[in-house]
């Protein structure tokens, strides 16, 4: 198995492999180029995002700066919006559905390291994919750990650390992130606290 195959296998590998680092630098150069564009250069930004990521659906927008270990392992559906400082630790695949919104300073981390210190000293690492369903909103400052699945329509509250899968149609928050409640009829009447929806 090549080191690239090991990256996506979930098995331990050494992440300081020279072939790996060379490929990663090419991705990081593209990311640097994207982050140096002006907000008004929409066509150029979109073209660079298409080159950087594995897939980019229709009508996606990412505020700069975007941070990524690779970029080429991240898959965007349609209508994805990412606020400032989205961090993609995408050493393996990150799948993001349609109509997903990220608040500022969100981290999606597919990579982990063993607890055993000697293995960490040798740069041992493993990667497990992340799946974010359609219509998910992930609030500011949230961290999503390796192997997590977030179900469609879920809302993840700001500052959450997502350590376990989150089902569809719920509001979840906290450290560790826990389901607070299901999305309900009140959410169809009020958009925030006691502020009524009037549109």
mmCIF file of the C-alpha atoms, coordinates in Angstrom:
data_MODEL
# 
_entry.id   MODEL 
# 
loop_
_atom_site.group_PDB 
_atom_site.id 
_atom_site.type_symbol 
_atom_site.label_atom_id 
_atom_site.label_alt_id 
_atom_site.label_comp_id 
_atom_site.label_asym_id 
_atom_site.label_entity_id 
_atom_site.label_seq_id 
_atom_site.pdbx_PDB_ins_code 
_atom_site.Cartn_x 
_atom_site.Cartn_y 
_atom_site.Cartn_z 
_atom_site.occupancy 
_atom_site.B_iso_or_equiv 
_atom_site.pdbx_formal_charge 
_atom_site.auth_seq_id 
_atom_site.auth_comp_id 
_atom_site.auth_asym_id 
_atom_site.auth_atom_id 
_atom_site.pdbx_PDB_model_num 
ATOM 1   C CA . UNK A 1 1   ? 0.000   0.000  0.000   1.00 0.00 ? 1   UNK A CA 1 
ATOM 2   C CA . UNK A 1 2   ? 1.363   3.430  -0.940  1.00 0.00 ? 2   UNK A CA 1 
ATOM 3   C CA . UNK A 1 3   ? 1.497   6.244  1.603   1.00 0.00 ? 3   UNK A CA 1 
ATOM 4   C CA . UNK A 1 4   ? -1.304  8.012  -0.298  1.00 0.00 ? 4   UNK A CA 1 
ATOM 5   C CA . UNK A 1 5   ? -3.461  4.873  0.012   1.00 0.00 ? 5   UNK A CA 1 
ATOM 6   C CA . UNK A 1 6   ? -2.570  4.615  3.705   1.00 0.00 ? 6   UNK A CA 1 
ATOM 7   C CA . UNK A 1 7   ? -3.790  8.187  4.229   1.00 0.00 ? 7   UNK A CA 1 
ATOM 8   C CA . UNK A 1 8   ? -7.322  7.132  3.283   1.00 0.00 ? 8   UNK A CA 1 
ATOM 9   C CA . UNK A 1 9   ? -7.265  3.666  4.870   1.00 0.00 ? 9   UNK A CA 1 
ATOM 10  C CA . UNK A 1 10  ? -7.790  4.644  8.519   1.00 0.00 ? 10  UNK A CA 1 
ATOM 11  C CA . UNK A 1 11  ? -4.543  2.837  9.383   1.00 0.00 ? 11  UNK A CA 1 
ATOM 12  C CA . UNK A 1 12  ? -1.509  4.379  11.068  1.00 0.00 ? 12  UNK A CA 1 
ATOM 13  C CA . UNK A 1 13  ? 1.169   5.774  8.763   1.00 0.00 ? 13  UNK A CA 1 
ATOM 14  C CA . UNK A 1 14  ? 4.078   8.186  9.022   1.00 0.00 ? 14  UNK A CA 1 
ATOM 15  C CA . UNK A 1 15  ? 3.028   11.609 7.789   1.00 0.00 ? 15  UNK A CA 1 
ATOM 16  C CA . UNK A 1 16  ? 6.582   12.878 7.140   1.00 0.00 ? 16  UNK A CA 1 
ATOM 17  C CA . UNK A 1 17  ? 6.979   10.863 3.911   1.00 0.00 ? 17  UNK A CA 1 
ATOM 18  C CA . UNK A 1 18  ? 8.748   13.033 1.298   1.00 0.00 ? 18  UNK A CA 1 
ATOM 19  C CA . UNK A 1 19  ? 6.388   12.035 -1.551  1.00 0.00 ? 19  UNK A CA 1 
ATOM 20  C CA . UNK A 1 20  ? 3.451   13.041 0.616   1.00 0.00 ? 20  UNK A CA 1 
ATOM 21  C CA . UNK A 1 21  ? 4.981   16.363 1.603   1.00 0.00 ? 21  UNK A CA 1 
ATOM 22  C CA . UNK A 1 22  ? 5.740   17.224 -2.041  1.00 0.00 ? 22  UNK A CA 1 
ATOM 23  C CA . UNK A 1 23  ? 2.122   16.602 -3.087  1.00 0.00 ? 23  UNK A CA 1 
ATOM 24  C CA . UNK A 1 24  ? 0.845   18.543 -0.098  1.00 0.00 ? 24  UNK A CA 1 
ATOM 25  C CA . UNK A 1 25  ? 2.995   21.565 -0.927  1.00 0.00 ? 25  UNK A CA 1 
ATOM 26  C CA . UNK A 1 26  ? 1.397   21.726 -4.404  1.00 0.00 ? 26  UNK A CA 1 
ATOM 27  C CA . UNK A 1 27  ? -2.044  21.898 -2.773  1.00 0.00 ? 27  UNK A CA 1 
ATOM 28  C CA . UNK A 1 28  ? -0.881  24.499 -0.278  1.00 0.00 ? 28  UNK A CA 1 
ATOM 29  C CA . UNK A 1 29  ? 0.469   26.699 -3.085  1.00 0.00 ? 29  UNK A CA 1 
ATOM 30  C CA . UNK A 1 30  ? -3.005  26.682 -4.683  1.00 0.00 ? 30  UNK A CA 1 
ATOM 31  C CA . UNK A 1 31  ? -4.563  27.523 -1.303  1.00 0.00 ? 31  UNK A CA 1 
ATOM 32  C CA . UNK A 1 32  ? -2.138  30.424 -0.857  1.00 0.00 ? 32  UNK A CA 1 
ATOM 33  C CA . UNK A 1 33  ? -3.120  31.740 -4.284  1.00 0.00 ? 33  UNK A CA 1 
ATOM 34  C CA . UNK A 1 34  ? -6.836  31.566 -3.385  1.00 0.00 ? 34  UNK A CA 1 
ATOM 35  C CA . UNK A 1 35  ? -6.289  33.437 -0.116  1.00 0.00 ? 35  UNK A CA 1 
ATOM 36  C CA . UNK A 1 36  ? -4.440  36.253 -1.929  1.00 0.00 ? 36  UNK A CA 1 
ATOM 37  C CA . UNK A 1 37  ? -7.368  37.088 -4.232  1.00 0.00 ? 37  UNK A CA 1 
ATOM 38  C CA . UNK A 1 38  ? -9.546  40.132 -3.708  1.00 0.00 ? 38  UNK A CA 1 
ATOM 39  C CA . UNK A 1 39  ? -13.162 39.635 -2.603  1.00 0.00 ? 39  UNK A CA 1 
ATOM 40  C CA . UNK A 1 40  ? -14.277 41.303 -5.867  1.00 0.00 ? 40  UNK A CA 1 
ATOM 41  C CA . UNK A 1 41  ? -12.444 38.688 -7.985  1.00 0.00 ? 41  UNK A CA 1 
ATOM 42  C CA . UNK A 1 42  ? -15.349 36.250 -7.801  1.00 0.00 ? 42  UNK A CA 1 
ATOM 43  C CA . UNK A 1 43  ? -14.643 34.365 -11.038 1.00 0.00 ? 43  UNK A CA 1 
ATOM 44  C CA . UNK A 1 44  ? -10.972 33.910 -10.200 1.00 0.00 ? 44  UNK A CA 1 
ATOM 45  C CA . UNK A 1 45  ? -11.801 32.822 -6.636  1.00 0.00 ? 45  UNK A CA 1 
ATOM 46  C CA . UNK A 1 46  ? -14.340 30.295 -7.872  1.00 0.00 ? 46  UNK A CA 1 
ATOM 47  C CA . UNK A 1 47  ? -11.912 28.877 -10.452 1.00 0.00 ? 47  UNK A CA 1 
ATOM 48  C CA . UNK A 1 48  ? -9.182  28.486 -7.805  1.00 0.00 ? 48  UNK A CA 1 
ATOM 49  C CA . UNK A 1 49  ? -11.638 26.843 -5.382  1.00 0.00 ? 49  UNK A CA 1 
ATOM 50  C CA . UNK A 1 50  ? -12.591 24.386 -8.156  1.00 0.00 ? 50  UNK A CA 1 
ATOM 51  C CA . UNK A 1 51  ? -8.895  23.590 -8.699  1.00 0.00 ? 51  UNK A CA 1 
ATOM 52  C CA . UNK A 1 52  ? -8.175  23.227 -4.978  1.00 0.00 ? 52  UNK A CA 1 
ATOM 53  C CA . UNK A 1 53  ? -11.077 21.064 -3.770  1.00 0.00 ? 53  UNK A CA 1 
ATOM 54  C CA . UNK A 1 54  ? -12.042 17.573 -4.943  1.00 0.00 ? 54  UNK A CA 1 
ATOM 55  C CA . UNK A 1 55  ? -15.559 18.761 -5.814  1.00 0.00 ? 55  UNK A CA 1 
ATOM 56  C CA . UNK A 1 56  ? -17.351 22.093 -5.705  1.00 0.00 ? 56  UNK A CA 1 
ATOM 57  C CA . UNK A 1 57  ? -21.077 22.271 -6.434  1.00 0.00 ? 57  UNK A CA 1 
ATOM 58  C CA . UNK A 1 58  ? -23.011 25.246 -7.751  1.00 0.00 ? 58  UNK A CA 1 
ATOM 59  C CA . UNK A 1 59  ? -23.164 28.583 -5.929  1.00 0.00 ? 59  UNK A CA 1 
ATOM 60  C CA . UNK A 1 60  ? -20.504 27.963 -3.252  1.00 0.00 ? 60  UNK A CA 1 
ATOM 61  C CA . UNK A 1 61  ? -18.681 30.778 -1.485  1.00 0.00 ? 61  UNK A CA 1 
ATOM 62  C CA . UNK A 1 62  ? -15.773 30.646 0.960   1.00 0.00 ? 62  UNK A CA 1 
ATOM 63  C CA . UNK A 1 63  ? -14.601 33.740 2.801   1.00 0.00 ? 63  UNK A CA 1 
ATOM 64  C CA . UNK A 1 64  ? -10.837 34.164 3.060   1.00 0.00 ? 64  UNK A CA 1 
ATOM 65  C CA . UNK A 1 65  ? -8.793  32.966 4.702   1.00 0.00 ? 65  UNK A CA 1 
ATOM 66  C CA . UNK A 1 66  ? -9.467  29.293 4.113   1.00 0.00 ? 66  UNK A CA 1 
ATOM 67  C CA . UNK A 1 67  ? -7.085  26.844 5.774   1.00 0.00 ? 67  UNK A CA 1 
ATOM 68  C CA . UNK A 1 68  ? -6.588  23.264 4.589   1.00 0.00 ? 68  UNK A CA 1 
ATOM 69  C CA . UNK A 1 69  ? -4.052  20.495 4.979   1.00 0.00 ? 69  UNK A CA 1 
ATOM 70  C CA . UNK A 1 70  ? -4.745  19.468 1.392   1.00 0.00 ? 70  UNK A CA 1 
ATOM 71  C CA . UNK A 1 71  ? -7.985  20.817 -0.055  1.00 0.00 ? 71  UNK A CA 1 
ATOM 72  C CA . UNK A 1 72  ? -8.085  18.066 -2.673  1.00 0.00 ? 72  UNK A CA 1 
ATOM 73  C CA . UNK A 1 73  ? -9.826  15.679 -0.248  1.00 0.00 ? 73  UNK A CA 1 
ATOM 74  C CA . UNK A 1 74  ? -12.783 17.989 0.452   1.00 0.00 ? 74  UNK A CA 1 
ATOM 75  C CA . UNK A 1 75  ? -16.076 17.635 -1.423  1.00 0.00 ? 75  UNK A CA 1 
ATOM 76  C CA . UNK A 1 76  ? -18.613 20.508 -1.453  1.00 0.00 ? 76  UNK A CA 1 
ATOM 77  C CA . UNK A 1 77  ? -22.228 20.083 -2.516  1.00 0.00 ? 77  UNK A CA 1 
ATOM 78  C CA . UNK A 1 78  ? -24.294 23.001 -3.867  1.00 0.00 ? 78  UNK A CA 1 
ATOM 79  C CA . UNK A 1 79  ? -24.845 26.293 -2.011  1.00 0.00 ? 79  UNK A CA 1 
ATOM 80  C CA . UNK A 1 80  ? -22.114 25.834 0.598   1.00 0.00 ? 80  UNK A CA 1 
ATOM 81  C CA . UNK A 1 81  ? -21.155 28.989 2.503   1.00 0.00 ? 81  UNK A CA 1 
ATOM 82  C CA . UNK A 1 82  ? -18.094 29.154 4.745   1.00 0.00 ? 82  UNK A CA 1 
ATOM 83  C CA . UNK A 1 83  ? -17.328 32.178 6.875   1.00 0.00 ? 83  UNK A CA 1 
ATOM 84  C CA . UNK A 1 84  ? -13.781 33.309 7.781   1.00 0.00 ? 84  UNK A CA 1 
ATOM 85  C CA . UNK A 1 85  ? -11.150 30.790 8.906   1.00 0.00 ? 85  UNK A CA 1 
ATOM 86  C CA . UNK A 1 86  ? -12.756 27.511 7.892   1.00 0.00 ? 86  UNK A CA 1 
ATOM 87  C CA . UNK A 1 87  ? -10.057 24.925 8.657   1.00 0.00 ? 87  UNK A CA 1 
ATOM 88  C CA . UNK A 1 88  ? -10.121 21.648 6.737   1.00 0.00 ? 88  UNK A CA 1 
ATOM 89  C CA . UNK A 1 89  ? -7.763  19.075 8.214   1.00 0.00 ? 89  UNK A CA 1 
ATOM 90  C CA . UNK A 1 90  ? -8.573  16.965 5.171   1.00 0.00 ? 90  UNK A CA 1 
ATOM 91  C CA . UNK A 1 91  ? -5.880  14.296 5.208   1.00 0.00 ? 91  UNK A CA 1 
ATOM 92  C CA . UNK A 1 92  ? -8.741  12.049 4.078   1.00 0.00 ? 92  UNK A CA 1 
ATOM 93  C CA . UNK A 1 93  ? -12.172 12.859 2.671   1.00 0.00 ? 93  UNK A CA 1 
ATOM 94  C CA . UNK A 1 94  ? -14.535 15.471 4.042   1.00 0.00 ? 94  UNK A CA 1 
ATOM 95  C CA . UNK A 1 95  ? -17.983 15.277 2.436   1.00 0.00 ? 95  UNK A CA 1 
ATOM 96  C CA . UNK A 1 96  ? -20.173 18.371 2.785   1.00 0.00 ? 96  UNK A CA 1 
ATOM 97  C CA . UNK A 1 97  ? -23.755 18.251 1.525   1.00 0.00 ? 97  UNK A CA 1 
ATOM 98  C CA . UNK A 1 98  ? -25.927 20.902 -0.120  1.00 0.00 ? 98  UNK A CA 1 
ATOM 99  C CA . UNK A 1 99  ? -26.984 24.144 1.610   1.00 0.00 ? 99  UNK A CA 1 
ATOM 100 C CA . UNK A 1 100 ? -24.430 23.839 4.417   1.00 0.00 ? 100 UNK A CA 1 
ATOM 101 C CA . UNK A 1 101 ? -23.351 26.941 6.346   1.00 0.00 ? 101 UNK A CA 1 
ATOM 102 C CA . UNK A 1 102 ? -20.210 27.296 8.448   1.00 0.00 ? 102 UNK A CA 1 
ATOM 103 C CA . UNK A 1 103 ? -19.781 30.088 10.983  1.00 0.00 ? 103 UNK A CA 1 
ATOM 104 C CA . UNK A 1 104 ? -16.344 31.662 11.450  1.00 0.00 ? 104 UNK A CA 1 
ATOM 105 C CA . UNK A 1 105 ? -13.460 29.635 12.907  1.00 0.00 ? 105 UNK A CA 1 
ATOM 106 C CA . UNK A 1 106 ? -14.897 26.157 12.303  1.00 0.00 ? 106 UNK A CA 1 
ATOM 107 C CA . UNK A 1 107 ? -12.480 23.206 12.158  1.00 0.00 ? 107 UNK A CA 1 
ATOM 108 C CA . UNK A 1 108 ? -13.198 19.855 10.497  1.00 0.00 ? 108 UNK A CA 1 
ATOM 109 C CA . UNK A 1 109 ? -10.377 17.498 11.522  1.00 0.00 ? 109 UNK A CA 1 
ATOM 110 C CA . UNK A 1 110 ? -10.111 14.068 9.889   1.00 0.00 ? 110 UNK A CA 1 
ATOM 111 C CA . UNK A 1 111 ? -6.614  13.470 11.279  1.00 0.00 ? 111 UNK A CA 1 
ATOM 112 C CA . UNK A 1 112 ? -5.630  12.061 14.644  1.00 0.00 ? 112 UNK A CA 1 
ATOM 113 C CA . UNK A 1 113 ? -2.525  10.800 16.358  1.00 0.00 ? 113 UNK A CA 1 
ATOM 114 C CA . UNK A 1 114 ? -2.016  7.843  18.706  1.00 0.00 ? 114 UNK A CA 1 
ATOM 115 C CA . UNK A 1 115 ? -1.977  8.476  22.439  1.00 0.00 ? 115 UNK A CA 1 
ATOM 116 C CA . UNK A 1 116 ? 1.246   6.445  22.788  1.00 0.00 ? 116 UNK A CA 1 
ATOM 117 C CA . UNK A 1 117 ? 4.068   9.061  22.824  1.00 0.00 ? 117 UNK A CA 1 
ATOM 118 C CA . UNK A 1 118 ? 6.713   7.056  20.956  1.00 0.00 ? 118 UNK A CA 1 
ATOM 119 C CA . UNK A 1 119 ? 4.382   6.642  17.970  1.00 0.00 ? 119 UNK A CA 1 
ATOM 120 C CA . UNK A 1 120 ? 3.662   10.386 17.985  1.00 0.00 ? 120 UNK A CA 1 
ATOM 121 C CA . UNK A 1 121 ? 7.400   11.113 18.075  1.00 0.00 ? 121 UNK A CA 1 
ATOM 122 C CA . UNK A 1 122 ? 7.721   9.068  14.873  1.00 0.00 ? 122 UNK A CA 1 
ATOM 123 C CA . UNK A 1 123 ? 4.936   11.254 13.317  1.00 0.00 ? 123 UNK A CA 1 
ATOM 124 C CA . UNK A 1 124 ? 2.365   8.430  13.271  1.00 0.00 ? 124 UNK A CA 1 
ATOM 125 C CA . UNK A 1 125 ? -1.067  9.567  12.173  1.00 0.00 ? 125 UNK A CA 1 
ATOM 126 C CA . UNK A 1 126 ? -4.439  8.137  11.134  1.00 0.00 ? 126 UNK A CA 1 
ATOM 127 C CA . UNK A 1 127 ? -7.309  9.718  9.205   1.00 0.00 ? 127 UNK A CA 1 
ATOM 128 C CA . UNK A 1 128 ? -11.045 8.987  9.261   1.00 0.00 ? 128 UNK A CA 1 
ATOM 129 C CA . UNK A 1 129 ? -13.584 10.760 6.995   1.00 0.00 ? 129 UNK A CA 1 
ATOM 130 C CA . UNK A 1 130 ? -16.173 13.325 8.074   1.00 0.00 ? 130 UNK A CA 1 
ATOM 131 C CA . UNK A 1 131 ? -19.685 13.532 6.614   1.00 0.00 ? 131 UNK A CA 1 
ATOM 132 C CA . UNK A 1 132 ? -21.868 16.656 6.918   1.00 0.00 ? 132 UNK A CA 1 
ATOM 133 C CA . UNK A 1 133 ? -25.439 16.208 5.642   1.00 0.00 ? 133 UNK A CA 1 
ATOM 134 C CA . UNK A 1 134 ? -27.603 18.604 3.643   1.00 0.00 ? 134 UNK A CA 1 
ATOM 135 C CA . UNK A 1 135 ? -28.946 21.804 5.242   1.00 0.00 ? 135 UNK A CA 1 
ATOM 136 C CA . UNK A 1 136 ? -26.582 21.712 8.227   1.00 0.00 ? 136 UNK A CA 1 
ATOM 137 C CA . UNK A 1 137 ? -25.532 24.875 10.046  1.00 0.00 ? 137 UNK A CA 1 
ATOM 138 C CA . UNK A 1 138 ? -22.309 24.619 12.047  1.00 0.00 ? 138 UNK A CA 1 
ATOM 139 C CA . UNK A 1 139 ? -21.880 27.561 14.433  1.00 0.00 ? 139 UNK A CA 1 
ATOM 140 C CA . UNK A 1 140 ? -18.783 29.671 15.055  1.00 0.00 ? 140 UNK A CA 1 
ATOM 141 C CA . UNK A 1 141 ? -15.797 28.085 16.754  1.00 0.00 ? 141 UNK A CA 1 
ATOM 142 C CA . UNK A 1 142 ? -16.997 24.494 16.389  1.00 0.00 ? 142 UNK A CA 1 
ATOM 143 C CA . UNK A 1 143 ? -14.526 21.591 16.098  1.00 0.00 ? 143 UNK A CA 1 
ATOM 144 C CA . UNK A 1 144 ? -15.606 18.352 14.390  1.00 0.00 ? 144 UNK A CA 1 
ATOM 145 C CA . UNK A 1 145 ? -13.368 15.335 15.118  1.00 0.00 ? 145 UNK A CA 1 
ATOM 146 C CA . UNK A 1 146 ? -12.433 12.359 12.881  1.00 0.00 ? 146 UNK A CA 1 
ATOM 147 C CA . UNK A 1 147 ? -15.107 9.855  11.726  1.00 0.00 ? 147 UNK A CA 1 
ATOM 148 C CA . UNK A 1 148 ? -18.076 12.102 12.628  1.00 0.00 ? 148 UNK A CA 1 
ATOM 149 C CA . UNK A 1 149 ? -21.381 12.099 10.727  1.00 0.00 ? 149 UNK A CA 1 
ATOM 150 C CA . UNK A 1 150 ? -23.733 15.046 11.121  1.00 0.00 ? 150 UNK A CA 1 
ATOM 151 C CA . UNK A 1 151 ? -27.280 14.332 9.940   1.00 0.00 ? 151 UNK A CA 1 
ATOM 152 C CA . UNK A 1 152 ? -29.264 16.563 7.589   1.00 0.00 ? 152 UNK A CA 1 
ATOM 153 C CA . UNK A 1 153 ? -30.895 19.730 8.897   1.00 0.00 ? 153 UNK A CA 1 
ATOM 154 C CA . UNK A 1 154 ? -28.895 19.622 12.143  1.00 0.00 ? 154 UNK A CA 1 
ATOM 155 C CA . UNK A 1 155 ? -27.729 22.805 13.855  1.00 0.00 ? 155 UNK A CA 1 
ATOM 156 C CA . UNK A 1 156 ? -24.466 22.653 15.799  1.00 0.00 ? 156 UNK A CA 1 
ATOM 157 C CA . UNK A 1 157 ? -24.242 25.458 18.365  1.00 0.00 ? 157 UNK A CA 1 
ATOM 158 C CA . UNK A 1 158 ? -21.267 27.800 18.495  1.00 0.00 ? 158 UNK A CA 1 
ATOM 159 C CA . UNK A 1 159 ? -18.214 26.569 20.374  1.00 0.00 ? 159 UNK A CA 1 
ATOM 160 C CA . UNK A 1 160 ? -19.173 22.895 20.215  1.00 0.00 ? 160 UNK A CA 1 
ATOM 161 C CA . UNK A 1 161 ? -16.685 20.025 20.151  1.00 0.00 ? 161 UNK A CA 1 
ATOM 162 C CA . UNK A 1 162 ? -18.330 17.252 18.125  1.00 0.00 ? 162 UNK A CA 1 
ATOM 163 C CA . UNK A 1 163 ? -16.967 13.911 19.374  1.00 0.00 ? 163 UNK A CA 1 
ATOM 164 C CA . UNK A 1 164 ? -19.915 11.656 18.420  1.00 0.00 ? 164 UNK A CA 1 
ATOM 165 C CA . UNK A 1 165 ? -22.299 11.395 15.482  1.00 0.00 ? 165 UNK A CA 1 
ATOM 166 C CA . UNK A 1 166 ? -25.197 13.869 15.489  1.00 0.00 ? 166 UNK A CA 1 
ATOM 167 C CA . UNK A 1 167 ? -28.575 12.675 14.156  1.00 0.00 ? 167 UNK A CA 1 
ATOM 168 C CA . UNK A 1 168 ? -30.712 14.549 11.624  1.00 0.00 ? 168 UNK A CA 1 
ATOM 169 C CA . UNK A 1 169 ? -33.161 17.307 12.551  1.00 0.00 ? 169 UNK A CA 1 
ATOM 170 C CA . UNK A 1 170 ? -31.708 18.295 15.930  1.00 0.00 ? 170 UNK A CA 1 
ATOM 171 C CA . UNK A 1 171 ? -30.035 21.204 17.680  1.00 0.00 ? 171 UNK A CA 1 
ATOM 172 C CA . UNK A 1 172 ? -26.825 20.034 19.370  1.00 0.00 ? 172 UNK A CA 1 
ATOM 173 C CA . UNK A 1 173 ? -24.367 22.048 21.432  1.00 0.00 ? 173 UNK A CA 1 
ATOM 174 C CA . UNK A 1 174 ? -21.574 21.801 23.967  1.00 0.00 ? 174 UNK A CA 1 
ATOM 175 C CA . UNK A 1 175 ? -18.259 20.223 24.838  1.00 0.00 ? 175 UNK A CA 1 
ATOM 176 C CA . UNK A 1 176 ? -18.690 17.403 24.188  1.00 0.00 ? 176 UNK A CA 1 
ATOM 177 C CA . UNK A 1 177 ? -21.515 18.223 21.769  1.00 0.00 ? 177 UNK A CA 1 
ATOM 178 C CA . UNK A 1 178 ? -24.858 16.706 22.821  1.00 0.00 ? 178 UNK A CA 1 
ATOM 179 C CA . UNK A 1 179 ? -28.333 16.811 21.341  1.00 0.00 ? 179 UNK A CA 1 
ATOM 180 C CA . UNK A 1 180 ? -30.246 19.619 23.056  1.00 0.00 ? 180 UNK A CA 1 
ATOM 181 C CA . UNK A 1 181 ? -33.572 19.092 21.309  1.00 0.00 ? 181 UNK A CA 1 
ATOM 182 C CA . UNK A 1 182 ? -35.292 18.217 18.047  1.00 0.00 ? 182 UNK A CA 1 
ATOM 183 C CA . UNK A 1 183 ? -36.094 20.949 15.548  1.00 0.00 ? 183 UNK A CA 1 
ATOM 184 C CA . UNK A 1 184 ? -39.801 21.657 16.130  1.00 0.00 ? 184 UNK A CA 1 
ATOM 185 C CA . UNK A 1 185 ? -42.838 23.803 15.266  1.00 0.00 ? 185 UNK A CA 1 
ATOM 186 C CA . UNK A 1 186 ? -41.604 26.693 17.414  1.00 0.00 ? 186 UNK A CA 1 
ATOM 187 C CA . UNK A 1 187 ? -38.584 26.944 15.091  1.00 0.00 ? 187 UNK A CA 1 
ATOM 188 C CA . UNK A 1 188 ? -41.014 27.544 12.234  1.00 0.00 ? 188 UNK A CA 1 
ATOM 189 C CA . UNK A 1 189 ? -42.532 30.491 14.154  1.00 0.00 ? 189 UNK A CA 1 
ATOM 190 C CA . UNK A 1 190 ? -39.498 32.113 15.858  1.00 0.00 ? 190 UNK A CA 1 
ATOM 191 C CA . UNK A 1 191 ? -36.068 32.599 14.298  1.00 0.00 ? 191 UNK A CA 1 
ATOM 192 C CA . UNK A 1 192 ? -34.229 33.645 17.490  1.00 0.00 ? 192 UNK A CA 1 
ATOM 193 C CA . UNK A 1 193 ? -35.431 33.609 21.079  1.00 0.00 ? 193 UNK A CA 1 
ATOM 194 C CA . UNK A 1 194 ? -38.774 35.483 20.957  1.00 0.00 ? 194 UNK A CA 1 
ATOM 195 C CA . UNK A 1 195 ? -38.258 37.153 17.565  1.00 0.00 ? 195 UNK A CA 1 
ATOM 196 C CA . UNK A 1 196 ? -41.059 36.107 15.184  1.00 0.00 ? 196 UNK A CA 1 
ATOM 197 C CA . UNK A 1 197 ? -40.532 35.091 11.574  1.00 0.00 ? 197 UNK A CA 1 
ATOM 198 C CA . UNK A 1 198 ? -42.313 37.641 9.384   1.00 0.00 ? 198 UNK A CA 1 
ATOM 199 C CA . UNK A 1 199 ? -41.024 36.830 5.904   1.00 0.00 ? 199 UNK A CA 1 
# 
